[in-house]
Amino acid sequence: MRCLWLTLADPDPATNGQFLYSGALIRAMASTGAKLDVVGLLRPTGHRRDGQIEGGVSWWLAADATHPGWAGLLSPLPYMVRRTRTPAMRRLMRDVIARLVTTPWDAIVFDSLALGWALTPLLERCALLGQRPALVYLAQNHEASLAPRVAAAHPHWFKRQLHRLDALKVGWLERRLVHQCDVVTADAPEDCALFQAQSATARVELLLPAYEGPRVMQRCITPDVPRRAVIVGSLDWLPKRINLEEFLAAADPLFAAAGAELLVVGSAEETVLAQLRARWPATRFTGLVSDVSAYLKDARIGIVAERVGGGFKLKVLDYVFNRVPVAILAGTAPGAPLCDGESAIIQSTGEGLARAVLQAMDDLPLLNRLQDTAFATCRDQFTVEDCGRQLAAWIAAAAQRRPALAASRLGPTIAAPPSAA
């Protein structure tokens, strides 16, 4: 099988959840013997160069570029998509589209919505050819429902309105992509249900992430482990910071009063870190680290408290497979097979979660039971091999049905959606 794989950028180093998810999926597909032509942006700190070939993966990477803020108001494309439409990427995509005649791609994979602008020129070229490969959308969120929630959470009124306009564009483009696709995957059951309601023809499947980190086969939490809870995750995305500050508003004073440590491990700009440290003096912020394992082995509990956001929380797997007991805000870890009181601590409010964590902090038998049960529940899931086999089977089935492209399915051109005019 050979796939044209359209993604945001070289996913390594994986500095956020999107790169973690994308990189693991690419490696999962390659593990099945599939040949991939991956198209994305070149990152200054990335591991690959344009034209590099690794096993069955060929990397075609275009230079990134900055976009003036005002240009977004005039564009029908949302920011997450517009940022990839650089001059170098447009030239690269023209070359790729021209190769549709000579390259036997079985499927074109949209890995997230990042290169969604390429849908129109791809379909137009396929229409001239009279047929097309299978189209696949690997969603990391149901963006059409997530974007309005993210916009509503923005603290500044004017920027909140700009984000709401952007959310309209996100919804329009994602619906159009889903309408054209043969296969749609999501990493949360709730998102699968939303996609299924949008399309009567696409095969919608739950695709849980592949975990590539260490799996600690045995760990016992003893009094020698610091009385410390850890929160892992990048803070470069505004909703992540909003989630964190909402939780810290309740947790920071409670941890200070209890003499327990709260550690936040994740990247953020230095100015942001300085603001967080000044506002939440009882919480320690590490900034960017090269490896979270050392911080996990010295923690008694890992916390996930994200009210705004969607999709599977990859940090849950970091906790589970490093045998750190997990404490979760209810509804923030869809798809994770964890149960309250058996394999996780789950609470409905930030204050309730902070109090439950502090109560469990010194109950070492409880902590060890939680981490043992969570590991046992997840140990045979989330493998690269299983993820690759599932995805390859769905794509192969769609490719075998590869239909001639009907003109009626082309839909609207990339002109501005009516709701964003």
C-alpha positions as CSV (number, residue, x, y, z in Angstrom):
1,M,0.0,0.0,0.0
2,R,1.2,3.5,-0.8
3,C,-0.3,6.7,0.8
4,L,0.1,10.4,0.3
5,W,0.2,11.7,3.9
6,L,-0.6,15.4,4.5
7,T,0.4,16.6,8.0
8,L,1.2,19.8,9.8
9,A,5.0,19.4,9.9
10,D,7.9,17.1,10.7
11,P,6.5,15.7,14.0
12,D,9.9,15.2,15.7
13,P,10.8,16.4,18.2
14,A,7.3,15.8,19.6
15,T,6.9,19.0,21.7
16,N,3.1,18.8,21.9
17,G,0.3,16.3,21.7
18,Q,-0.4,16.9,18.0
19,F,3.2,16.0,17.1
20,L,3.1,13.0,19.4
21,Y,0.0,11.6,17.8
22,S,1.0,12.3,14.2
23,G,4.5,10.9,14.6
24,A,3.2,7.7,16.2
25,L,0.6,7.2,13.5
26,I,3.2,7.6,10.7
27,R,5.5,5.1,12.4
28,A,2.5,2.8,13.0
29,M,1.6,2.8,9.3
30,A,5.2,2.3,8.2
31,S,5.4,-0.7,10.5
32,T,2.9,-2.5,8.4
33,G,5.1,-2.2,5.3
34,A,3.1,0.7,3.8
35,K,5.0,3.3,1.7
36,L,4.3,6.8,2.8
37,D,5.0,10.2,1.0
38,V,4.7,12.6,3.9
39,V,4.1,16.3,3.1
40,G,4.4,19.0,5.8
41,L,6.3,22.0,7.0
42,L,10.0,22.0,7.7
43,R,10.7,22.8,11.4
44,P,13.9,24.6,12.3
45,T,14.5,22.1,15.1
46,G,13.0,19.2,13.2
47,H,14.8,15.9,12.7
48,R,14.2,15.6,8.9
49,R,15.2,17.5,5.8
50,D,13.3,17.8,2.6
51,G,13.7,14.7,0.4
52,Q,14.9,12.5,3.3
53,I,13.9,8.8,3.1
54,E,13.6,6.6,6.2
55,G,12.7,3.1,5.4
56,G,9.3,3.3,3.7
57,V,8.7,7.0,4.6
58,S,9.7,9.8,2.2
59,W,9.6,13.3,3.7
60,W,8.7,16.2,1.5
61,L,9.0,19.4,3.7
62,A,8.4,23.0,2.7
63,A,9.7,26.1,4.4
64,D,7.5,27.7,7.1
65,A,6.6,31.4,6.9
66,T,4.9,34.0,9.0
67,H,1.5,35.4,8.1
68,P,0.3,39.0,8.9
69,G,-2.5,38.9,11.5
70,W,-4.9,41.0,9.3
71,A,-4.7,38.5,6.5
72,G,-6.7,36.1,8.5
73,L,-9.8,38.3,8.4
74,L,-9.8,38.3,4.6
75,S,-9.1,34.6,4.2
76,P,-11.8,31.9,4.1
77,L,-9.3,29.5,5.8
78,P,-9.0,29.1,9.6
79,Y,-5.7,29.9,11.2
80,M,-4.7,26.3,11.8
81,V,-5.0,25.7,8.0
82,R,-3.8,29.1,6.7
83,R,-0.5,28.8,8.5
84,T,0.5,25.9,6.2
85,R,-0.4,27.6,3.0
86,T,3.1,29.2,2.6
87,P,4.5,30.0,-0.8
88,A,6.9,27.0,-0.5
89,M,4.1,24.7,0.5
90,R,1.9,25.8,-2.4
91,R,4.7,25.0,-4.8
92,L,5.3,21.7,-3.2
93,M,1.6,20.8,-3.4
94,R,1.5,21.7,-7.1
95,D,4.3,19.2,-7.7
96,V,2.5,16.6,-5.6
97,I,-0.8,17.0,-7.4
98,A,0.9,16.8,-10.8
99,R,2.3,13.3,-9.6
100,L,-1.3,12.0,-9.3
101,V,-0.9,10.8,-12.9
102,T,2.2,8.8,-12.3
103,T,2.2,7.8,-8.6
104,P,0.0,4.9,-7.6
105,W,-1.2,6.3,-4.3
106,D,-3.9,4.0,-2.8
107,A,-5.0,6.8,-0.4
108,I,-4.6,10.4,0.4
109,V,-4.5,10.9,4.2
110,F,-5.3,14.2,5.9
111,D,-3.5,13.9,9.2
112,S,-5.5,16.6,11.1
113,L,-7.1,19.6,9.3
114,A,-3.7,21.4,8.9
115,L,-3.5,20.9,5.1
116,G,-7.2,21.0,4.5
117,W,-6.8,23.8,2.0
118,A,-5.3,21.2,-0.4
119,L,-8.6,19.4,-0.7
120,T,-9.9,21.5,-3.6
121,P,-6.9,21.3,-5.9
122,L,-6.6,17.6,-5.2
123,L,-10.3,17.0,-6.1
124,E,-10.1,19.1,-9.2
125,R,-7.1,17.2,-10.5
126,C,-8.8,13.9,-9.7
127,A,-11.9,15.1,-11.6
128,L,-9.8,15.6,-14.7
129,L,-8.4,12.0,-14.3
130,G,-11.9,10.5,-13.8
131,Q,-11.0,8.7,-10.5
132,R,-9.3,9.3,-7.2
133,P,-7.5,7.5,-4.4
134,A,-9.4,6.8,-1.2
135,L,-9.6,9.9,1.1
136,V,-8.9,9.5,4.8
137,Y,-9.2,12.1,7.6
138,L,-7.3,11.4,10.8
139,A,-9.0,13.8,13.3
140,Q,-7.2,14.7,16.5
141,N,-10.4,16.5,17.7
142,H,-13.9,17.1,16.3
143,E,-12.7,20.6,15.4
144,A,-16.1,21.9,14.5
145,S,-17.3,21.5,18.0
146,L,-14.0,22.2,19.8
147,A,-13.2,25.5,18.1
148,P,-16.3,27.3,19.4
149,R,-15.6,26.1,23.0
150,V,-12.0,27.3,22.7
151,A,-13.2,30.7,21.4
152,A,-15.7,31.1,24.2
153,A,-13.0,30.5,26.8
154,H,-10.7,33.3,25.6
155,P,-10.4,36.0,28.3
156,H,-10.3,39.0,26.0
157,W,-13.5,40.2,24.4
158,F,-12.2,41.4,21.0
159,K,-9.9,38.3,20.5
160,R,-12.9,36.1,21.5
161,Q,-14.9,37.5,18.6
162,L,-12.0,36.8,16.2
163,H,-11.7,33.3,17.5
164,R,-15.5,32.8,17.0
165,L,-15.1,33.9,13.4
166,D,-12.2,31.5,13.0
167,A,-14.4,28.7,14.5
168,L,-17.0,29.2,11.8
169,K,-14.3,28.7,9.2
170,V,-13.0,25.6,11.0
171,G,-16.5,24.0,11.0
172,W,-17.1,24.7,7.4
173,L,-13.8,23.2,6.2
174,E,-14.0,20.2,8.4
175,R,-17.6,19.4,7.4
176,R,-16.5,19.6,3.7
177,L,-13.6,17.3,4.3
178,V,-15.7,14.8,6.1
179,H,-18.2,14.9,3.3
180,Q,-15.5,13.9,0.8
181,C,-13.8,11.2,2.9
182,D,-14.1,7.4,2.7
183,V,-12.6,6.9,6.2
184,V,-12.7,9.2,9.2
185,T,-11.0,8.4,12.5
186,A,-11.1,10.0,15.9
187,D,-9.4,9.2,19.2
188,A,-12.5,9.7,21.4
189,P,-15.9,7.9,21.3
190,E,-17.8,11.2,21.6
191,D,-16.0,12.6,18.5
192,C,-16.7,9.4,16.5
193,A,-20.4,9.9,17.2
194,L,-20.3,13.5,16.1
195,F,-18.5,12.6,12.8
196,Q,-20.9,9.7,12.2
197,A,-23.8,12.2,12.5
198,Q,-22.2,14.4,9.8
199,S,-21.7,11.7,7.2
200,A,-23.9,8.9,6.0
201,T,-21.1,7.5,3.7
202,A,-17.8,7.7,5.5
203,R,-16.5,4.8,7.6
204,V,-16.0,6.4,11.1
205,E,-13.7,4.5,13.4
206,L,-12.2,4.9,16.9
207,L,-8.4,5.0,16.6
208,L,-6.8,5.2,20.0
209,P,-3.2,6.6,20.0
210,A,-0.1,4.5,19.8
211,Y,2.1,4.9,22.9
212,E,5.8,4.8,22.2
213,G,7.2,5.7,25.6
214,P,8.7,3.6,28.4
215,R,6.6,0.9,30.1
216,V,7.7,0.5,33.7
217,M,6.9,-3.1,34.5
218,Q,7.1,-2.7,38.3
219,R,6.9,0.2,40.7
220,C,6.1,0.5,44.4
221,I,5.3,3.9,45.8
222,T,6.9,4.2,49.2
223,P,7.3,7.0,51.8
224,D,10.6,7.7,50.1
225,V,8.7,9.1,47.1
226,P,8.2,12.9,47.6
227,R,4.7,14.0,48.5
228,R,4.3,15.5,45.0
229,A,1.7,15.6,42.3
230,V,2.7,16.3,38.7
231,I,0.9,17.9,35.8
232,V,2.6,17.1,32.4
233,G,1.9,19.0,29.2
234,S,2.8,21.9,26.9
235,L,1.4,25.3,27.9
236,D,2.1,26.9,24.5
237,W,-1.6,26.6,23.5
238,L,-3.8,29.2,25.3
239,P,-6.6,26.7,26.2
240,K,-4.0,24.6,28.0
241,R,-3.0,27.6,30.1
242,I,-6.7,28.5,30.8
243,N,-7.3,24.9,32.0
244,L,-4.2,25.0,34.2
245,E,-4.9,28.4,35.8
246,E,-8.5,27.3,36.5
247,F,-7.2,24.3,38.4
248,L,-4.4,26.2,40.2
249,A,-6.9,28.7,41.5
250,A,-8.3,26.0,43.7
251,A,-5.3,23.7,44.0
252,D,-2.4,26.1,44.7
253,P,-3.5,27.3,48.1
254,L,-4.7,23.8,49.1
255,F,-1.3,22.3,48.3
256,A,0.5,25.1,50.1
257,A,-1.7,24.6,53.3
258,A,-1.1,20.8,53.1
259,G,2.7,21.1,52.7
260,A,2.5,19.0,49.5
261,E,4.3,19.8,46.2
262,L,2.6,20.5,42.9
263,L,4.9,20.4,39.9
264,V,4.0,21.5,36.3
265,V,6.2,19.9,33.6
266,G,5.9,21.4,30.2
267,S,7.1,24.1,27.7
268,A,6.0,27.7,27.7
269,E,7.5,31.0,26.8
270,E,9.7,32.5,29.5
271,T,7.4,35.5,29.9
272,V,4.4,33.1,30.4
273,L,6.4,31.0,33.0
274,A,7.3,34.2,34.9
275,Q,3.7,35.2,35.1
276,L,2.6,31.8,36.3
277,R,5.3,31.6,38.9
278,A,4.4,35.1,40.2
279,R,0.7,34.2,40.4
280,W,1.0,30.7,41.8
281,P,3.9,30.7,44.3
282,A,3.2,27.3,45.8
283,T,3.4,25.6,42.4
284,R,6.7,24.8,40.7
285,F,7.1,25.2,36.9
286,T,10.0,23.4,35.1
287,G,9.5,24.8,31.6
288,L,10.7,22.6,28.7
289,V,12.4,19.4,29.7
290,S,14.0,16.8,27.4
291,D,12.6,13.8,29.3
292,V,9.6,13.6,31.7
293,S,10.5,10.2,33.1
294,A,12.6,11.5,35.9
295,Y,9.8,13.7,37.1
296,L,7.2,10.9,36.9
297,K,9.3,8.5,39.0
298,D,9.5,11.1,41.8
299,A,5.7,11.8,41.9
300,R,2.9,10.1,43.8
301,I,0.1,11.2,41.5
302,G,-0.4,12.6,38.0
303,I,-3.2,15.1,37.3
304,V,-5.3,15.8,34.2
305,A,-7.6,18.8,34.7
306,E,-8.6,20.1,31.3
307,R,-12.1,21.5,31.0
308,V,-11.4,23.2,27.6
309,G,-10.1,20.8,24.9
310,G,-11.0,17.6,23.2
311,G,-9.7,14.2,22.2
312,F,-7.7,11.6,24.0
313,K,-5.2,13.1,26.5
314,L,-1.8,11.5,25.7
315,K,-0.5,12.5,29.1
316,V,-2.8,9.8,30.6
317,L,-0.7,7.2,28.9
318,D,2.5,8.8,30.2
319,Y,1.2,8.4,33.7
320,V,-0.3,4.9,33.3
321,F,2.7,3.3,31.7
322,N,5.2,5.0,34.1
323,R,3.0,3.6,36.9
324,V,1.9,7.0,38.3
325,P,-1.6,7.0,39.7
326,V,-3.9,9.2,37.7
327,A,-6.3,11.9,38.9
328,I,-8.7,13.2,36.3
329,L,-11.3,15.9,36.0
330,A,-14.5,14.2,34.9
331,G,-15.0,14.4,31.1
332,T,-11.4,15.4,30.2
333,A,-10.0,12.0,29.2
334,P,-12.4,10.5,26.7
335,G,-11.4,7.1,25.5
336,A,-9.2,6.3,28.4
337,P,-10.3,3.0,29.9
338,L,-10.1,4.1,33.6
339,C,-12.7,3.8,36.3
340,D,-13.1,6.0,39.4
341,G,-11.9,4.3,42.6
342,E,-10.4,1.3,40.7
343,S,-7.8,2.6,38.3
344,A,-8.1,6.4,38.7
345,I,-9.3,9.2,40.9
346,I,-12.1,11.1,39.1
347,Q,-13.8,14.3,40.3
348,S,-16.2,16.7,38.8
349,T,-14.6,20.0,39.9
350,G,-11.1,21.4,40.2
351,E,-11.4,21.9,43.9
352,G,-12.8,18.4,44.4
353,L,-10.0,17.0,42.4
354,A,-7.3,18.9,44.3
355,R,-8.8,17.8,47.7
356,A,-9.1,14.2,46.5
357,V,-5.5,14.2,45.4
358,L,-4.3,15.5,48.7
359,Q,-6.4,13.0,50.6
360,A,-4.9,10.1,48.6
361,M,-1.4,11.5,48.8
362,D,-0.5,9.6,52.0
363,D,-2.6,6.5,51.3
364,L,0.2,4.4,49.8
365,P,-1.9,1.2,49.5
366,L,-4.5,3.1,47.5
367,L,-1.9,4.7,45.3
368,N,-0.2,1.4,44.5
369,R,-3.6,-0.3,43.8
370,L,-4.6,2.5,41.4
371,Q,-1.3,2.4,39.4
372,D,-1.3,-1.5,39.3
373,T,-4.9,-1.6,38.1
374,A,-4.5,1.1,35.5
375,F,-1.3,-0.5,34.1
376,A,-3.0,-3.9,33.9
377,T,-6.0,-2.4,32.1
378,C,-4.0,-0.6,29.5
379,R,-0.9,-2.9,29.0
380,D,-2.2,-4.8,26.0
381,Q,-3.6,-1.6,24.3
382,F,-2.1,1.4,22.6
383,T,0.7,-0.5,20.8
384,V,2.2,0.8,17.5
385,E,1.6,-2.6,15.9
386,D,-2.1,-2.7,16.7
387,C,-2.6,0.9,15.7
388,G,-0.9,0.4,12.4
389,R,-2.8,-2.8,11.6
390,Q,-6.2,-1.2,12.3
391,L,-5.5,1.9,10.2
392,A,-3.9,0.0,7.4
393,A,-6.9,-2.4,7.2
394,W,-9.4,0.5,7.1
395,I,-7.5,2.3,4.4
396,A,-7.0,-0.9,2.3
397,A,-10.7,-1.6,2.4
398,A,-11.5,1.9,1.3
399,A,-8.9,1.7,-1.5
400,Q,-10.4,-1.5,-2.9
401,R,-13.7,0.3,-3.3
402,R,-11.9,3.3,-4.9
403,P,-14.8,5.0,-6.8
404,A,-14.6,7.2,-9.9
405,L,-14.9,10.8,-8.8
406,A,-18.4,12.1,-9.5
407,A,-18.6,15.7,-10.4
408,S,-21.5,16.1,-8.0
409,R,-19.2,15.3,-5.0
410,L,-16.8,18.2,-5.7
411,G,-18.9,20.5,-3.6
412,P,-18.1,24.2,-3.3
413,T,-14.8,25.7,-4.2
414,I,-12.5,27.2,-1.6
415,A,-14.3,30.5,-1.8
416,A,-15.4,32.0,1.5
417,P,-18.1,29.9,3.3
418,P,-21.4,31.9,3.6
419,S,-21.3,32.0,7.4
420,A,-17.8,33.6,7.4
421,A,-18.5,36.2,4.8
